[in-house]
Amino acid sequence: MKRFLTIFSTLLISVSAFCTDSLTVFYRIRLDQDIDPSSQRLVTLGLEKAEQAGADYVILDLNTYGGAVNAADSIRSALLRYEKPVVAYVNMQAASAGALISIACDSIYMKTGSSIGAATVVNQTGDVMPDKYQSFMRGMMRSTAQATGRDPKIAESMTDTANVLSMTPTEAIEVGYCEGICESEYEVAEKVAGDKEFVIKNMEDDMTWLDKLIQLLLNPLLQSIFMMMIIGGIFVEIRTPGIGLPLITALVGALLYFAPGYLGHLVESWEIILFTVGLVLIGIEIFVLPGFGVCGISGIIAVVVALAFAMVDNAELFHWDGTLNLQPIIQPLGIVILSATAAIFGSVWLVKKLYPTRSFDHIALRQEMKAEEGFTGVVSGLEGLVGETVTVFTDLRPGGKVMTADGRILEATLKFGGFASKGDSLKVVSAEQGRLYCEKL
């Protein structure tokens, strides 16, 4: 009896496995938002999960009016590289960048009343961008159509600024851009699977709480807020000495800006390193070197470049022949510059509003700098000290303070750089803008 049960259980497991293997598995990814870095991660993550689930087909359930070209290009590339068939289901709209994504799929099905096309590149106010942007989009549309066996001229006409093409399901079927009209993803699976049994798995069911959190934090509006926290926090911290809430705000903003992209494989390590180097250079310029020069400017450039490149898939910055493609980085650079401008003006307004109140004491250090403690403002009439000997009052690295023979404490800098310890004697060689420039005896 025991032997019979063992044989029966083994047979049951084998039949169950056979039935499961005979099922055609569809993996549904729902993309019903603007095309941006969060939707880019959504699709790439969905393709990874579909592969892990052993799906035979991916259904990309589309309803979008378009969005960022660089994110759409990344999604397009991921779809073209994916080894299993991907079916686009246009669930009402596949406009602009959505049309490009649809064409990158192996087959397209559309819902009654839906449309596909209108891929002209426009800015955020809806104005048509210059021809160089349209040329870039036309090239992507043509090459994508060729890669998926469709007429490239039809794809190119979707970007025509004079007479842009947008098609209904019937029109798309006539030109070979739609395989059929379906009212649900279930009908799509029925047509693709034919007589085979099938099952549809939804990506939403596989999303962990961390996946959902990353998707939320990659929202472009939140990313802009995090960027303004970074730049505004740094700006206020520079204007108000001491380590306080502005610096903490900047660090939290940097964490929220870079961490989701890094965990979502959208941000590279070198971008985080470049951002850190930029902050260090700005810190050196402020606290070590007098004035504002090459070090500070280099730091600002490094921070801006890091923030911009963190919004772009690095793989899309290079053509197949190895040449650099700067087109995808133009829009992110503009976003960074606009966010930086808004953050600086907002910070100036906030400081003016808060400074007279007691609340400012909890945000930044507010301390009276008294002359007897060695603090001085811009002092005039120092030319008479040129040629005199002064004593180092605080270590010069290369800037610091010196004491004159009559007991005055003044700002000073070693003219040729270097280091001088407290108590050393120096010779004043020049005086400019309230600061002495000295050299060692």
C-alpha positions in Angstrom: 0.0 0.0 0.0 2.8 2.4 0.9 4.6 1.6 -2.4 1.3 2.3 -4.3 0.9 5.7 -2.6 4.5 6.6 -3.5 4.0 5.7 -7.1 0.7 7.6 -7.2 2.2 10.7 -5.7 5.1 10.7 -8.2 2.7 10.3 -11.1 0.5 13.1 -9.8 3.5 15.5 -9.5 4.7 14.6 -13.0 1.2 15.2 -14.5 1.0 18.5 -12.6 4.4 19.6 -13.9 3.5 18.6 -17.4 0.3 20.6 -17.3 2.2 23.6 -16.0 4.9 23.4 -18.6 2.2 23.1 -21.4 0.7 26.4 -20.3 1.7 29.6 -22.2 2.7 32.2 -19.7 2.0 35.9 -20.4 3.6 38.5 -18.1 1.7 41.8 -18.1 3.4 45.2 -17.5 1.0 48.1 -17.1 2.5 51.4 -18.3 -0.1 54.1 -17.8 2.0 57.2 -16.9 4.3 59.7 -18.6 7.5 58.4 -19.9 10.2 59.3 -17.4 12.9 57.6 -15.4 10.3 55.9 -13.1 8.6 54.4 -16.1 11.9 53.4 -17.6 12.7 51.5 -14.4 9.2 50.0 -14.3 9.6 48.5 -17.8 13.2 47.2 -17.3 12.3 45.8 -13.9 9.2 44.2 -15.4 11.3 42.5 -18.2 13.6 41.1 -15.5 10.7 39.7 -13.5 9.2 38.3 -16.6 12.4 36.4 -17.3 12.6 35.2 -13.8 9.0 34.0 -14.0 9.8 32.0 -17.2 7.2 33.9 -19.2 6.8 33.0 -22.9 5.4 36.5 -23.8 5.4 39.9 -22.3 2.2 42.1 -22.7 3.1 45.8 -22.4 -0.2 47.4 -21.5 0.2 51.0 -22.8 -1.7 54.1 -22.1 0.5 57.2 -22.3 0.8 60.6 -24.0 4.6 60.4 -24.1 7.3 62.1 -22.1 11.0 62.3 -22.0 12.8 61.1 -25.2 15.9 59.8 -23.3 13.7 57.6 -21.1 11.7 56.4 -24.1 15.0 55.6 -25.9 16.2 53.5 -22.9 12.9 51.6 -22.9 13.0 51.1 -26.6 16.6 49.6 -26.3 15.5 47.3 -23.5 12.6 46.0 -25.6 14.7 45.4 -28.7 17.3 43.5 -26.6 14.7 41.3 -24.8 14.9 37.7 -26.2 11.3 36.7 -25.7 8.4 38.2 -27.8 6.9 41.4 -26.4 3.3 42.3 -27.4 2.2 46.0 -27.1 -1.4 46.5 -26.2 -2.4 50.1 -26.9 -5.1 50.5 -24.2 -6.3 53.9 -25.5 -3.2 56.0 -26.2 0.3 55.5 -27.5 1.3 59.0 -28.4 4.8 60.5 -29.0 7.3 58.5 -26.9 4.5 55.9 -26.4 4.5 55.3 -30.2 8.2 54.7 -30.3 7.9 52.2 -27.5 5.0 50.4 -29.2 7.0 50.1 -32.5 9.8 48.5 -30.5 7.6 45.6 -29.6 7.3 42.5 -31.7 3.5 42.9 -32.3 0.9 45.5 -31.6 -2.8 45.1 -30.7 -5.1 48.1 -30.1 -8.3 48.7 -28.3 -11.4 50.2 -30.0 -11.1 54.0 -29.9 -7.4 54.0 -29.3 -4.7 55.8 -31.3 -1.0 55.5 -32.1 1.4 58.2 -33.5 2.0 61.9 -33.1 5.7 61.5 -32.2 6.8 65.1 -32.8 9.3 66.3 -30.2 7.9 69.2 -28.2 9.1 71.0 -25.0 7.3 71.2 -21.7 5.0 74.0 -22.9 4.0 72.1 -26.0 6.0 74.1 -28.5 7.7 72.2 -31.4 11.4 71.7 -30.8 14.0 72.7 -33.5 14.7 70.4 -36.4 17.8 68.8 -34.8 15.6 67.2 -32.2 13.1 66.1 -34.8 15.9 64.6 -36.8 17.1 62.6 -33.8 13.5 61.3 -33.2 13.0 60.5 -36.9 16.2 58.4 -36.9 15.1 56.5 -33.8 11.6 55.8 -35.3 13.0 54.6 -38.6 15.7 52.3 -37.1 13.1 50.9 -34.6 10.6 50.1 -37.4 13.3 48.4 -39.4 14.4 46.3 -36.4 10.8 45.0 -35.9 10.0 44.5 -39.6 7.7 47.5 -40.1 7.7 50.2 -42.8 10.2 52.9 -41.7 8.5 55.6 -43.8 5.2 55.2 -41.7 7.2 55.5 -38.5 9.0 58.6 -39.8 5.8 60.3 -40.8 4.7 60.2 -37.1 7.3 62.9 -36.5 6.4 65.1 -39.4 6.0 68.6 -38.0 3.9 69.8 -41.0 1.4 66.8 -41.2 2.0 64.5 -38.2 0.6 61.0 -38.5 -1.7 59.5 -35.9 -3.6 56.3 -36.6 -6.8 54.6 -35.4 -6.7 50.7 -35.0 -8.2 50.2 -38.5 -5.8 52.5 -40.1 -2.9 50.9 -38.3 -4.0 47.4 -39.4 -4.1 48.6 -43.1 -0.4 49.7 -43.0 0.9 46.7 -40.9 1.3 48.6 -37.6 -1.4 46.6 -35.7 -2.1 42.9 -35.7 -5.7 43.2 -34.4 -8.3 44.9 -32.3 -8.8 43.6 -28.7 -10.9 44.9 -25.8 -8.7 43.5 -23.0 -5.3 41.9 -22.4 -7.1 38.6 -22.0 -8.3 38.9 -25.7 -4.7 39.7 -26.7 -3.4 36.6 -24.9 -6.2 34.5 -26.6 -5.1 35.7 -30.1 -1.4 35.2 -29.5 -1.7 31.8 -27.8 -4.1 30.4 -30.3 -5.4 27.0 -29.3 -2.9 26.7 -26.4 -3.9 27.1 -22.7 -2.5 30.2 -21.2 -2.1 32.1 -17.9 -1.6 35.9 -17.4 0.7 37.0 -14.5 0.6 40.7 -13.5 3.7 42.6 -12.5 1.8 44.4 -9.7 1.6 41.0 -7.9 5.4 40.7 -7.9 6.2 44.2 -6.7 7.8 44.3 -3.3 7.4 47.3 -0.9 11.0 48.4 -1.8 10.1 48.3 -5.6 7.1 50.4 -4.9 9.0 52.9 -2.8 11.7 53.3 -5.4 9.1 53.9 -8.1 7.5 56.6 -5.9 10.9 58.3 -5.2 11.7 58.3 -8.9 8.7 60.5 -9.7 10.1 63.6 -11.6 8.3 66.1 -9.3 9.9 64.5 -6.2 13.3 64.3 -8.0 13.1 68.1 -8.7 12.3 68.7 -5.0 15.2 66.6 -3.9 17.5 68.5 -6.3 16.3 71.8 -4.9 16.9 70.5 -1.3 20.5 69.7 -2.3 21.3 73.0 -4.0 19.3 75.2 -1.6 20.8 73.5 1.4 24.3 74.0 0.2 23.6 77.6 -0.7 22.1 78.5 2.7 24.9 76.6 4.5 27.5 78.7 2.6 25.7 81.9 3.5 25.3 81.0 7.2 28.4 79.6 9.0 28.2 76.5 11.1 26.7 73.1 10.5 22.9 73.2 10.9 19.7 72.2 9.3 20.6 73.5 5.8 23.5 71.0 5.5 21.3 68.2 6.9 18.6 69.1 4.3 21.2 68.9 1.5 22.4 65.5 2.7 18.9 64.1 3.0 18.1 65.5 -0.5 21.2 63.9 -2.0 20.3 60.5 -0.4 16.7 60.6 -1.7 17.9 61.8 -5.1 20.7 59.2 -5.7 19.7 56.2 -3.7 16.5 55.2 -5.6 18.3 55.5 -9.0 21.3 53.5 -7.7 19.0 50.8 -6.3 17.1 50.8 -9.6 20.3 50.5 -11.7 19.7 54.0 -13.2 22.5 55.8 -11.4 26.1 54.7 -11.8 28.7 54.8 -9.1 30.9 57.3 -10.9 28.0 59.8 -10.8 27.8 59.6 -7.0 31.6 59.8 -6.8 31.6 62.9 -9.1 28.9 64.6 -7.0 31.0 63.9 -3.8 34.1 65.3 -5.4 32.2 68.4 -6.4 31.1 69.0 -2.8 34.6 68.5 -1.5 36.0 71.0 -4.1 33.3 73.6 -3.1 34.1 73.0 0.6 37.9 73.5 0.0 37.2 76.7 -1.9 35.0 78.1 0.9 36.9 77.0 4.0 40.5 76.7 2.8 41.2 78.9 -0.2 40.5 82.7 -0.2 38.1 84.1 -2.8 36.3 82.0 -5.4 38.3 80.5 -8.2 39.1 77.4 -10.2 38.4 75.0 -7.3 35.0 76.3 -6.6 33.9 76.6 -10.3 35.2 73.0 -10.9 33.1 71.8 -7.9 29.9 73.5 -9.1 30.4 72.0 -12.6 31.0 68.5 -11.1 27.8 68.8 -9.0 25.7 69.9 -12.0 27.1 67.3 -14.3 26.5 64.5 -11.7 22.9 65.6 -11.1 22.2 65.7 -14.8 23.8 62.4 -15.8 22.0 60.7 -12.9 18.8 61.3 -14.9 20.1 59.6 -18.0 20.8 56.0 -18.9 24.5 56.0 -19.6 24.2 53.3 -22.3 22.2 55.8 -24.4 25.0 58.4 -24.4 27.1 56.4 -26.9 26.4 55.5 -30.5 27.1 52.0 -31.8 30.4 53.3 -33.3 31.6 54.6 -29.9 30.9 58.3 -30.6 29.4 60.4 -27.8 25.6 61.2 -28.1 24.9 64.4 -26.2 21.2 64.7 -27.3 19.7 62.8 -24.3 21.6 65.0 -21.7 20.3 68.3 -23.0 16.9 68.2 -21.2 18.3 66.9 -17.9 20.9 69.7 -17.9 18.1 72.2 -18.4 16.1 70.7 -15.5 19.1 70.9 -13.2 19.8 74.5 -14.1 16.2 75.5 -13.6 16.0 73.7 -10.3 19.2 75.3 -9.1 17.9 78.7 -10.0 14.6 78.1 -8.2 16.5 76.7 -5.2 18.8 79.7 -4.9 16.0 82.3 -5.2 13.9 80.3 -2.8 16.7 80.0 -0.3 17.4 83.8 -0.4 13.7 84.5 0.2 13.6 82.0 3.0 16.7 83.3 4.8 15.3 86.9 4.6 12.0 85.7 6.1 13.5 83.6 8.8 16.6 85.6 9.9 14.7 88.1 12.1 12.9 85.3 13.9 14.0 83.1 16.7 13.4 80.1 14.4 16.6 80.9 12.5 18.7 80.1 15.6 17.6 76.4 15.2 18.5 76.4 11.4 22.0 77.9 11.3 24.7 79.4 13.5 24.1 83.1 14.3 27.0 84.5 16.3 28.3 88.0 16.8 31.9 88.3 15.7 33.8 90.7 18.0 37.0 92.4 17.2 38.6 91.5 20.6 38.1 87.8 19.6 40.1 88.3 16.4 37.3 88.9 13.9 37.6 91.8 11.6 35.7 93.2 8.6 37.3 94.7 5.5 40.1 97.0 6.8 41.5 99.9 4.8 44.8 101.7 5.0 46.9 98.5 5.3 49.4 99.6 2.6 51.7 101.1 5.3 52.3 97.6 6.7 54.1 96.5 3.5 57.6 95.5 4.4 56.8 95.2 8.1 57.2 91.9 10.1 54.1 90.3 11.6 53.5 87.3 13.8 51.3 84.4 12.9 48.2 84.5 15.3 46.5 81.4 13.9 48.0 78.7 11.7 48.1 79.8 8.0 46.9 77.0 5.6 47.7 79.2 3.6 45.1 81.7 5.0 44.6 82.7 8.6 45.3 85.6 10.9 48.4 87.5 11.9 49.2 90.1 14.7 51.0 93.3 13.9 53.5 95.0 16.1 50.8 97.3 17.5 48.6 94.4 18.5 46.1 94.4 15.6 44.8 91.1 14.4 44.3 91.0 10.6 43.4 88.5 7.8 46.5 87.2 6.0 47.5 84.7 3.3 50.8 83.2 2.4 51.3 84.7 -1.1 53.0 81.6 -2.5 51.0 79.0 -0.6 52.2 76.6 2.0 51.9 76.5 5.8 52.9 78.7 8.7 52.6 77.8 12.4 51.3 80.1 15.2 54.2 82.3 16.4 56.2 82.3 13.2 57.4 85.6 11.8 56.4 86.7 8.3 57.1 89.7 6.1 54.2 91.6 4.5 54.8 91.9 0.8 51.4 93.4 -0.3 48.0 94.4 1.0 44.8 94.1 -1.0 41.0 94.4 -0.1 41.7 94.3 3.7 44.0 91.3 3.5 47.8 91.1 4.0 49.8 88.8 1.7 52.9 87.6 3.4 56.0 85.4 2.8 58.2 83.6 5.2 61.4 85.3 6.5 
